[in-house]
Amino acid sequence: MSVVVVTGSSGLIGSEAVAFFCDKGFDVVGLDNDMRAYFFGREASTAWNRERLKAKYRKFADHEIDIRDTSAVDTLFARHGKAITAVIHTAAQPSHDWAAREPLTDFSVNATGTLALLEATRKHAPEAAFVFTSTNKVYGDQPNVLPLVEQETRWEVAAGHRYASAGIDESMSIDNTLHSLFGASKVAADILVQEYGRYFGLRSACFRGGCLTGPHHAGAKLHGFLAYLGKCAVTGEPYTVLGYKGKQVRDNIHSADLVDAFWHFIQAPRPGEVYNMGGGRFANCSMLEAIRLFEQATGRPMNWSYSEDSRTGDHIWWISDTGKFEKHYPAWQRRISLEATVAEIVDAASQRQVNR
């Protein structure tokens, strides 16, 4: 019996990982206590996703465990021990703005919870691969010092700059920059994951994601850029674009392509690694361009407005250079285009409206 432990198993990336590894024949143990509903309200609850997974996959065992509960985490890892092949850690408090409301909660979930999982893995499954879903917010607002050029619908890095062709690589500094409290708690977790790889030899890696997206995302106003935009496009709810003329750029990677990257790492892990991971030049858009994509997908205009108030620490331009990961794992490639992702999000949001 080979076991994959997935934290945040009812969330976007967690649920994609559950499906992926169940389909590959693994026994999947999920940890999720639906804190997303606490963070963002009942509309953001992932309970529907948990029930979907339980109904579809008999090899999925769901546990309502808070990752900050070190005793419960240790007991679960001890139960499965060296049968654990991999740990996919996706559970998090994911919002800039929410972190400022409850800094202690944010840090305890993102940093202390990660430490509890790392230590349980080291004690009970030291040969397991440990995949951490980190974030590009560990770089703070460092990307905003890049030489940016305003175009008709987006900002772009000036031609000739070393990030212009492929995006931002892992050499960007995380120091002397404004992170937001969320970014700071994720930095702490990111460094812990690296240290358990470098100090203890744990087969750990940080995947510093841009915008992670897909049809199973419970998008909310404070988190889930494309998913929440898609929800508003389907329902007609108002959407507010915050700052930068709506030309801020995000790269977007479909959850299935991200979990496939995890799988490549798990098969040949490199302890303590860090990878920028996102849509890269393959899939990216500005806010204005995203609105246009959803209007095309739904066939009607969106109900949106603009505010000059940008989010503290937000990126004006982010495109991930995934070249390091592609060099280490040349068989991996992104497969799902931005247009296909938008279509999936619209279909899923429409179906959820029907089923309400």
C-alpha positions in Angstrom: 0.0 0.0 0.0 1.3 3.4 -1.0 -0.2 6.4 0.6 -0.3 10.1 -0.5 -1.2 12.6 2.2 -2.9 15.7 0.9 -3.6 18.8 3.1 -6.3 21.2 2.1 -7.8 18.2 0.2 -11.1 19.9 -0.5 -9.5 23.1 -2.0 -8.5 23.8 -5.6 -5.0 22.2 -5.7 -5.7 19.6 -2.9 -8.8 18.2 -4.7 -6.9 18.1 -8.0 -4.2 16.1 -6.2 -6.7 13.8 -4.6 -8.2 12.9 -8.0 -4.8 12.6 -9.7 -3.3 10.2 -7.1 -6.5 8.2 -6.7 -6.5 7.7 -10.5 -2.9 6.4 -10.3 -3.9 3.8 -7.7 -2.6 5.4 -4.5 -4.5 5.4 -1.2 -5.1 9.1 -0.6 -5.5 10.5 2.9 -6.9 14.0 3.0 -6.8 16.6 5.8 -9.3 19.5 5.5 -11.4 21.3 8.1 -13.0 23.8 5.7 -11.3 26.9 7.2 -11.9 28.6 3.8 -15.5 29.1 5.0 -14.1 30.8 8.2 -11.8 33.0 6.1 -14.2 34.1 3.4 -17.8 33.1 4.4 -20.2 30.3 3.6 -20.1 31.0 -0.2 -16.4 30.0 -0.1 -16.9 26.7 1.7 -15.3 23.7 0.1 -17.7 21.2 1.6 -19.3 20.5 -1.8 -15.9 19.5 -3.2 -15.2 17.2 -0.3 -18.5 15.4 -0.9 -17.8 15.2 -4.6 -14.4 13.5 -3.9 -15.8 11.1 -1.3 -18.6 10.0 -3.7 -16.2 9.5 -6.6 -13.1 7.9 -5.1 -13.2 4.9 -2.8 -9.5 5.2 -2.2 -9.9 8.6 -0.7 -10.1 8.9 3.2 -11.1 12.3 4.4 -10.1 13.5 7.9 -11.4 16.8 9.4 -8.0 17.7 11.0 -6.6 21.2 11.6 -2.9 21.1 10.5 -2.1 23.2 13.6 -3.2 20.3 15.8 0.3 18.7 16.1 -1.0 15.8 18.1 -3.7 14.9 15.5 -1.2 15.3 12.7 1.4 13.2 14.4 -1.1 10.4 15.2 -2.2 10.3 11.5 1.3 10.1 10.2 2.3 7.5 12.7 -0.7 5.4 11.6 0.5 5.2 8.0 4.3 5.6 8.7 6.6 4.6 5.9 3.7 3.7 3.6 3.5 7.4 3.0 5.1 8.0 -0.5 4.4 11.7 -0.7 2.9 14.7 1.2 1.2 17.3 -0.9 0.8 20.4 1.4 -1.7 22.8 0.0 -3.6 23.9 3.1 -3.2 27.7 3.8 -4.7 31.0 4.7 -4.2 32.5 1.2 -5.3 36.2 1.4 -3.2 39.4 1.7 -6.1 41.3 3.2 -7.5 38.6 5.5 -4.1 38.1 7.1 -4.1 41.7 8.4 -7.4 40.9 10.2 -6.0 38.0 12.2 -2.2 37.9 12.0 -1.9 35.2 14.6 -4.3 32.9 12.8 -2.6 33.6 9.5 0.9 32.8 10.8 -0.2 29.7 12.8 -1.9 28.2 9.8 0.7 29.0 7.2 3.9 28.7 9.2 3.2 26.6 12.4 1.0 24.2 10.5 3.7 23.7 7.9 6.2 23.0 10.6 3.9 20.4 12.2 3.6 18.5 8.9 7.4 18.7 8.2 8.2 17.3 11.6 5.6 14.5 11.3 7.0 13.6 7.9 10.6 13.5 9.2 9.6 11.3 12.2 7.3 8.8 10.5 7.9 9.0 6.7 11.5 10.3 6.2 11.7 8.9 2.6 8.5 10.6 1.4 8.6 13.5 -1.0 7.2 16.7 0.6 5.6 19.1 -1.9 4.8 22.6 -0.5 2.5 24.9 -2.4 4.3 28.2 -1.7 3.6 31.5 -3.5 5.2 34.2 -5.5 4.3 36.6 -2.7 7.5 35.4 -0.9 9.1 38.0 -3.2 6.9 40.7 -1.7 6.5 43.7 -4.0 10.0 43.4 -5.4 8.6 42.8 -8.9 7.2 46.4 -8.8 10.6 47.9 -9.1 11.0 46.4 -12.6 11.1 48.8 -15.5 7.4 48.5 -16.7 6.0 49.9 -19.9 2.3 50.7 -20.2 0.6 49.1 -23.2 -3.0 49.3 -24.4 -4.4 46.5 -22.1 -1.4 45.6 -19.9 1.8 46.4 -18.2 4.9 44.7 -19.6 8.6 44.6 -18.6 10.8 46.8 -20.9 12.2 45.0 -23.9 15.7 43.8 -23.3 15.3 43.3 -19.6 16.4 39.8 -18.5 12.9 38.9 -17.3 11.2 40.1 -20.5 11.2 36.9 -22.5 10.6 34.2 -20.0 9.5 35.9 -16.7 10.9 36.1 -13.2 13.2 33.4 -12.0 14.2 32.2 -8.5 17.2 34.6 -8.3 14.9 37.5 -7.4 15.6 38.6 -3.8 13.0 38.2 -1.1 14.6 40.8 1.1 14.1 44.5 1.6 10.6 44.5 0.3 6.9 44.8 1.4 5.4 41.3 1.7 2.1 41.8 3.5 1.6 39.6 6.6 0.4 36.8 4.3 3.6 37.0 2.3 5.7 36.9 5.5 4.0 33.8 6.9 4.5 32.1 3.6 8.1 33.1 3.6 8.5 31.5 7.0 6.9 28.3 5.8 8.9 28.3 2.5 12.2 28.6 4.4 11.2 25.8 6.8 10.5 23.5 3.9 13.9 24.3 2.3 15.6 23.8 5.7 14.1 20.4 6.3 15.5 19.5 2.9 18.9 21.0 3.3 19.4 20.2 7.0 17.6 16.9 7.5 17.7 15.7 3.9 13.9 15.6 3.6 12.9 15.3 0.0 11.1 18.6 0.0 10.4 21.3 -2.5 8.7 24.7 -2.6 6.6 25.5 -5.6 6.2 29.3 -5.7 3.0 29.7 -7.6 1.6 32.6 -9.5 -2.2 32.4 -9.9 -3.3 28.8 -9.4 -6.7 28.2 -11.0 -9.3 25.7 -12.3 -12.9 24.7 -12.2 -12.9 23.4 -8.7 -11.8 26.6 -7.1 -14.2 28.1 -4.5 -13.4 31.7 -5.6 -14.0 34.5 -3.1 -13.6 38.3 -3.2 -10.4 38.1 -1.2 -8.9 35.1 -3.0 -9.2 33.2 -6.3 -8.7 35.8 -9.1 -10.0 33.9 -12.1 -12.5 31.7 -10.2 -14.1 34.7 -8.5 -14.1 36.7 -11.8 -15.8 33.7 -13.5 -18.4 33.5 -10.7 -19.2 37.2 -11.2 -19.3 36.7 -15.0 -21.9 33.9 -14.6 -24.0 35.4 -11.9 -23.9 39.1 -12.9 -22.5 40.0 -9.5 -20.5 43.3 -9.5 -16.7 43.0 -9.7 -14.2 45.7 -8.7 -10.9 46.0 -10.4 -8.3 47.4 -7.9 -5.7 49.8 -9.1 -3.0 49.9 -11.8 -5.7 50.9 -14.5 -6.7 47.2 -14.6 -3.6 46.4 -16.5 -1.8 44.4 -13.8 -0.6 41.1 -15.3 -0.9 37.6 -13.7 0.2 34.3 -15.1 -2.3 31.5 -14.5 -1.6 27.7 -14.3 -4.4 25.2 -14.4 -4.5 23.0 -11.2 -4.1 19.8 -13.4 -0.8 21.1 -14.9 0.5 22.0 -11.4 -0.3 18.7 -9.9 1.3 17.0 -12.9 4.5 19.0 -12.0 4.2 17.7 -8.4 4.1 14.2 -9.8 7.3 14.7 -11.8 9.1 16.0 -8.7 7.8 13.1 -6.6 9.3 10.5 -9.0 12.7 12.1 -8.7 12.8 14.4 -5.8 15.6 17.0 -5.2 15.8 17.9 -1.5 15.4 21.6 -0.5 14.6 22.8 -4.0 12.7 26.0 -4.9 10.7 26.4 -8.2 8.8 29.4 -9.5 5.7 27.8 -11.0 2.9 29.3 -13.1 1.5 29.9 -16.5 4.6 31.7 -17.7 4.4 33.1 -21.2 2.1 30.2 -22.0 -0.8 31.5 -20.1 -1.1 35.0 -18.7 -3.4 38.0 -18.8 -4.1 41.4 -17.4 -7.3 42.2 -15.5 -8.7 43.9 -18.6 -7.8 40.9 -20.7 -9.3 38.5 -18.2 -12.6 40.4 -18.2 -12.7 40.2 -22.0 -12.0 36.5 -22.0 -15.0 35.9 -19.6 -17.2 38.2 -21.6 -16.4 36.1 -24.7 -17.0 32.9 -22.8 -20.4 33.9 -21.5 -21.5 36.0 -24.4 -22.5 39.0 -22.3 -20.8 42.0 -20.7 -19.6 41.8 -17.1 -20.8 44.1 -14.4 -17.5 45.6 -13.3 -16.1 48.9 -12.0 -12.7 50.4 -11.3 -11.2 51.7 -8.1 -7.8 53.5 -7.8 -7.2 51.7 -4.4 -4.7 49.0 -5.1 -4.1 46.2 -2.7 -1.1 46.6 -0.4 1.9 44.6 -1.6 0.1 43.6 -4.8 2.1 42.8 -8.0 1.8 45.1 -11.0 3.3 42.4 -13.2 4.1 38.8 -12.6 5.0 36.1 -15.1 6.9 33.0 -13.7 10.0 31.7 -15.4 9.6 28.0 -15.0 12.8 27.2 -16.8 14.6 25.8 -13.7 11.8 23.2 -13.2 11.7 22.4 -16.9 15.5 21.8 -16.9 15.2 19.5 -13.9 12.1 17.7 -15.3 12.1 18.1 -19.1 9.2 15.7 -19.6 6.8 18.1 -17.9 4.8 20.6 -19.9 1.8 22.8 -19.5 -1.1 21.5 -21.5 -4.2 23.6 -20.7 -4.5 27.0 -22.3 -5.9 30.1 -20.6 -8.9 30.1 -23.0 -9.7 26.4 -22.1 -9.3 27.2 -18.4 -11.7 30.1 -18.6 -14.2 27.9 -20.4 -14.0 25.2 -17.7 -14.4 27.8 -14.9 -17.5 29.2 -16.6 -19.0 25.8 -17.1 -18.4 24.8 -13.5 -19.7 28.1 -12.1 -22.8 27.8 -14.2 -23.4 24.2 -13.0 -23.0 25.3 -9.4 -25.6 28.0 -10.0 -28.0 25.3 -11.3 -27.4 23.0 -8.4 -27.9 25.7 -5.7 
